Amino acid sequence: MPPVAFIGVLLALLAGLAIGKAWERYKLQDGQWIDRRRARESPHYMLGLNFLVANQIDPAIGELSKAAHAAGDPLEIHLILGNLFREKGQVGRAIQEHQALLQRPNLRKLEHANVLLCLGLDYKHGGFVDRALEAFTEVLRLDPQNQYALSNLEKIYEEQHQWHDAYATREKLARLSSGSDEPPRHHEILAFLENELGQDALKRKNDAEAARRFEAAIDLDARNTPAYLNLGDVRFYEGNAAGAAAVWEKLIEASPDRAYLAFSRLESAYSTMGAAERFPALCKRLIAANPQDWRARLALARHLSSNGRAADALELLFEALVQNPHALALHQTIWQTLSALDLPRHLVNRYVDITRGAIFYLDPHICIRCRYRSTELLWQCPHCHEWNTFVEERIAPAKEAET
């Protein structure tokens, strides 16, 4: 089982335990008082937990099933068992387990809500979107402040590109967690949702609404890179090259590590403005501020090469290689530049010396949440659906790795 899936299993187990502790120790079932503590003190229960921690899911299910039977089939253990079946991929069995719990008489409101929440997760995992929406909506009717149901509803809306509904749901989550440490993350996600609404407006050719959405995203989160890029694009297509350049320059100021995403745009805008010299000046400022910025060197090298200064460009590219010998874009540009210089032998030898042992990255971007890899920087992971979780994976140069 992958590490992320195993973490999901543990979270499911902990959620089930939390639910169980929220209820009273004893409950009347079928005319008999059930001692809930007896289940947790059962050797089968403890063995089940041990197997689960050891990532042995099948034995864990077996022992927890015995513990549930010995204690009179308490609801919380069956909740956990259903969650384990779901994580194991047996969605049909998980649905069956949780649906059976709904048939029990005298379920309290909170118990009913928690069973429905688990059933909604089953439906979502199985791809039954409409049923999942119904289940989570019913959970919120029973428990309006259930953040798990709201969070899962939002993800379904996002997957269906229902951005207005996703935005409204995230706003509810933000209100529920006001006063805690969560609001900054809520603002970050709301900014990405505003950006998506802006892109929808662009598809409808409503540039004014799109610009308002992108500006709102930046107001929510001053580091929201795609909103800057898209707002600048709107300004540029409107014929306002200076306004577009100003937006992209703000992006570089707010997120220097994402400056490279605006390089080609700024170079085009400066040229349109009749101020082409501003682009190399910008690259030089970025390099001076961060000597390890290989992307600024690459952009400047390309600019110089296109202006007939291939030898100067090659020097910058060699400097960039020292910082990141694994970047395929650097190697491709060097090959092009060496070709323009008719492949001087001493330069080719220098290139070979610098790149000896380099590994070319075809998919250097990785999601820090689920380890999904991508050839490009994505704003939402297509696997775990979390926002802004991609980073560029780097291998330290050989000399650094040995020290």
Residue pairs with C-beta under 8 A, 6 or more apart in sequence:
1 9
1 55
1 57
4 369
4 370
4 371
4 384
5 87
6 55
8 87
9 52
9 57
9 83
9 84
9 87
10 52
10 53
12 80
12 83
12 84
12 86
12 87
13 49
13 52
13 80
13 83
13 84
15 83
15 148
16 76
16 77
16 79
16 80
16 83
17 76
17 80
19 76
19 79
19 114
20 36
20 40
20 74
20 76
20 77
20 79
22 110
23 36
23 76
23 108
23 110
23 111
24 36
25 35
25 36
25 37
26 33
26 34
26 35
26 36
27 33
27 34
27 36
27 74
28 34
28 106
29 72
29 104
29 106
32 72
34 71
34 72
34 74
35 71
35 72
36 71
36 74
36 76
38 70
38 71
39 45
39 67
39 68
39 70
39 71
39 74
39 76
39 77
42 66
42 67
42 70
42 71
44 63
44 64
44 66
44 67
44 70
45 63
45 64
45 67
45 77
47 59
47 63
48 59
48 60
48 61
48 62
48 63
48 64
48 67
49 60
51 57
51 59
51 60
51 63
52 60
52 84
57 84
57 87
57 88
60 84
61 81
61 84
61 85
61 88
64 77
64 80
64 81
64 84
65 81
67 77
68 74
68 77
68 78
68 81
71 77
75 101
75 104
75 107
75 111
75 115
78 97
78 100
78 101
79 98
79 101
79 114
79 115
79 118
81 97
82 93
82 94
82 97
82 98
82 101
82 118
82 122
83 94
83 118
83 121
85 91
85 93
85 94
85 97
86 94
86 118
86 121
86 122
86 125
91 122
91 125
91 126
92 126
94 118
94 122
94 125
95 119
95 122
95 123
95 126
98 115
98 118
98 119
98 122
99 119
101 107
101 115
102 112
102 115
102 116
102 119
107 115
109 142
109 143
110 142
110 143
112 142
113 139
113 142
113 143
113 146
113 149
116 135
116 136
116 138
116 139
116 142
117 135
117 136
117 139
117 146
117 148
117 149
119 135
120 131
120 132
120 135
120 136
120 139
120 149
120 152
121 132
121 152
123 129
123 131
123 132
123 135
124 132
124 152
124 155
124 156
129 156
129 159
129 160
132 152
132 156
133 153
133 156
136 149
136 150
136 152
136 153
136 156
137 153
139 146
139 149
140 146
140 149
140 150
140 153
143 149
145 176
147 173
147 176
147 177
150 169
150 172
150 173
150 176
151 173
153 169
154 166
154 169
154 170
154 173
155 385
157 163
157 165
157 166
157 169
158 166
158 193
158 380
158 385
159 385
161 196
163 193
163 196
163 197
163 200
164 197
166 193
167 190
167 193
167 194
167 197
170 186
170 189
170 190
170 193
171 190
173 186
174 182
174 183
174 186
174 187
174 190
177 183
177 186
187 220
187 221
188 220
188 221
188 224
188 387
188 388
189 387
190 220
190 221
191 217
191 218
191 220
191 221
191 224
191 227
192 217
192 224
192 226
192 379
192 380
192 387
192 388
194 213
194 214
194 216
194 217
194 220
194 227
195 213
195 214
195 217
195 224
195 226
195 227
195 230
195 379
197 213
198 209
198 210
198 211
198 212
198 213
198 214
198 217
198 227
198 230
198 231
199 210
199 230
201 207
201 209
201 210
201 213
202 210
202 230
202 234
207 234
207 237
207 238
210 230
210 234
211 231
211 234
211 235
214 227
214 228
214 230
214 231
214 234
215 227
215 231
217 224
217 226
217 227
218 224
218 227
218 228
218 231
222 254
223 254
223 255
225 251
225 255
225 258
225 261
225 379
226 379
228 247
228 248
228 250
228 251
228 254
228 262
229 248
229 251
229 261
229 262
229 265
231 247
232 244
232 245
232 247
232 248
232 251
232 262
232 265
232 269
233 244
233 265
235 241
235 243
235 244
235 247
236 244
236 265
236 268
236 269
241 269
241 272
241 273
242 269
242 273
244 265
244 269
245 266
245 269
245 270
245 273
248 262
248 265
248 266
248 269
249 266
249 282
251 258
251 259
251 261
251 262
252 259
252 262
252 282
252 286
256 286
256 289
256 290
259 286
259 295
259 296
260 295
260 296
260 299
261 377
263 279
263 283
263 295
263 296
263 299
264 299
266 278
266 279
266 282
267 276
267 279
267 299
267 303
270 276
270 277
270 278
270 279
271 279
279 299
279 303
280 300
280 303
280 304
283 296
283 297
283 299
283 300
283 303
284 300
286 293
286 296
287 293
287 296
287 297
287 300
290 296
292 323
293 323
294 319
294 320
294 321
294 323
294 324
294 327
294 330
295 320
297 316
297 317
297 319
297 320
297 323
298 316
298 317
298 320
298 327
298 329
298 330
298 333
300 313
300 316
301 312
301 313
301 314
301 316
301 317
301 320
301 333
301 337
302 313
302 333
304 310
304 312
304 313
304 316
305 313
305 333
305 336
305 337
305 340
310 337
310 340
310 341
311 341
313 337
314 334
314 337
314 338
314 341
314 347
317 330
317 333
317 334
317 337
318 334
318 350
318 351
318 354
320 327
320 330
321 327
321 330
321 334
321 351
321 354
321 355
322 354
322 397
324 330
324 394
325 354
325 355
325 357
325 358
325 397
326 358
326 359
326 360
326 361
326 364
326 394
326 395
327 361
327 364
328 360
328 361
328 362
331 355
331 358
331 360
334 351
338 344
338 347
338 348
338 351
341 347
357 398
359 395
361 393
362 375
363 373
363 374
363 375
364 375
364 392
364 393
364 394
365 373
365 374
365 375
365 376
365 377
365 378
365 390
365 391
365 392
365 393
366 372
366 373
366 374
366 390
366 391
366 392
366 393
367 373
367 374
367 381
367 383
367 384
367 386
367 389
367 390
368 389
368 390
368 391
369 381
369 384
369 386
369 389
370 381
370 383
370 384
370 386
370 389
372 381
372 382
372 383
372 384
374 390
377 390
377 392
378 390
379 387
379 388
379 390
380 386
380 387
380 388
381 389
381 390
395 401
